[in-house]
Amino acid sequence: NAARLAAQRFGEAVKVFDSLSLSLGLGLQALAAAQAAQAGRSMQEILAMLEGLRARMHLMIILDTLENLRRGGRADGFIAVVDRMTRALNIKAIINVVEGQLRLLGAARSFEGGLRRVLSLIERLGALERLAVIHTRRQAMAEEMADWLAKRTGFPRERIWVRETGTVLATHAGAGVIGVLAVPTGQY
């Protein structure tokens, strides 16, 4: 892939690091690496910091439908089990990203129920250093989720990013997605 070709071309100046994430999870790691490089940290320090950040990152996504994931083949491990049930009962799947793979985290009877479940899981993480809400075509609901997160966690609302998802997640998850990225406080 392009990253490996760049690493070969530029030798030790470029390292390939798998974020094991997607969308804003990948973006946050890239931003942290750039800031560390600008601060003069060594390549080894940056890689160690990224490994710590990656390990603490929690990305939970509420899907309006599993249809796009089913068609794209991105979640074969749980699609067969859950797809028929979610369509028949209008249940919303909650997935998370674990070591680069999509995993079924739970389900809710409504989208709002999914939001409440994710909020409850975020509260259990304790003190946070970063919090963000991602969405596809649900700006108002994403802003509302950010407000709820601020109230329930004490994390400053002005520091909660609200962003449209990247194209890969939008393509595979479809419209109507809300996700929360949380990074508990910890050492890099």
N, C-alpha and C positions, 0 to 999 in steps of 0.2 A: 504494500500500500504506500501512499504518498509519504507518510511519516517515516516509514522505514527507509525509503529511498533518500529522503533528506538526511536522515541520520548517517547513512552510508556516505553520502556526498560530503558532509561537513564534519565527519569524524566525532571527536569528543565534544564539540560545541553543541551538538544536538543529541538529546536522549529521547527515546520513545517511552512514554508512560501511559499505561492503560488506566483511564479514569474509572473503569467499571461502572459507569453511570451514563446518563444521557441528559440532553437538554440543559437545564440550568445547573445540574450537578457537574457536568463536564465544564461548563462555563465558569463556575465558581472556582474549580481547581485551576483552570488556565489563568484566571485573574490572580489567584493567590501566588502562582508560580511567577507571573510577571512582576508582581509587587515585591516578591522576595528577591528576584534577580536585580531589580532596580535598587533595592536596599543593599546590594553587594554580597548577598549570601552565595556560598559555593554551590556547585551542581549537586554535590552529595547532601548538603543541608536542604536544598530545595526538594530533592527526591524524598528525603526522610520526612520533611514537612508534608509533602503531598500524600505519602503513605498514611500518615496520621490523620490527615483531613479526610481522605477517602474512607478510612476505617470508621470514622465517627459520623459520616454522612447518612442521613435517612431521607429517602425520597419515596413518598407514598402518593398514589394516584387513584382517583375515583373515576371509573369509566362509566359513561352513559350507556354504552353498548360494547359487547365483545366482538362485534362483526368485523371490524377492521383488523383486530389482532388475529382472528380466526383466518381471514383471507390472507394476511401477511405471513402467517406461520411463525410469529414471534413468541408465542406462548403455548406451544404444543403440549407442554407438560400438564397444564391445568385446563386448557380450553375444552377438551372432550368431556371432562367431568362437570364443568360449570356452565358451559354455553347453553345447553338446552334448559337448564333450570333458570338461568337468568332471563332468557327470553320468555319462558312460560309464566314466570312469576313476577316479571319486571323488577328483578333484583339487580342492584348495582354492585359490581365487583370492585374491590379495593385491592390494588396490587402494589408491590414495592419492588425495588431494584436491589438484588442481593448478589454481590460479586459479579455484576454485569448481566445477570439474568432476571427476567421478570418472574415474580413469585406471587401466588395468590396469598394475600394477607387476611382477607375476610370478605364479607358481603353485607349489604344493608338493604332494607326494604324500599328505601327511597334515596335519592341523591343527597337530600339534607341529612338523612340518617348516616350516610357515608361520611359526610362532612363532620358530623358530631363524633363519629368513631375515630377519624383521623385526628381531630382535635384532642380527644382523650388520650390517644397514643403519644401525641406530641407533648402533652402535659407531663407524662410519665418520664420524659427524658431529662427533666431537671433544668438547670441553668443552660441557656443557649447563647452561642456566639453569632449565629447566623440563622435567619428565618426568611423564607421566600414562598410565594404562592405563584404557581404557573397555571396557565389555562389555555384552552382553545375556544375562542368565541364566547367566553363567559366573563367578561371584564367586571361587570357589576357584582356577580357572585364572588369572584376572586377578591375584589376589594372588601366585600362583606366578610369573607373568610379571614382576610388580613386583620380586619377590625376585631373579630372574635379572638384570633390568636393573640393580639396585643392585650386584650382585656384578660384573657384566661392565663396567659403566661407571664405577663408583666414586661414582655419584650417591647421596646419602644416602637410604636406604629410607624414612625417616620423611617425606621431602619428595616422595615419589612419590605422586601422587593416584591412587586407584583409585575409579572412579565408573561407575555404570550409564549407558548411553548415553541421549541425549535421545530423545524420541518419534519425531522425523523419521527419524533413523538406524535406530532399532529397527524402524519400519514398513517402510522400504525395504530394509534389510539382513537383517531377520529375527532369529530367536533364534540364540544360539550365536556371536555376533560377539565378537571381541577386537580392539581397536585400540590403537595407541600414538601418543601425541602427544609430540613432542620439539621443543624450542626450543633450538638451539645458542646459546651465549653470543655476544653481540654488542652493538653499540650500537643504541639505538633510532633 
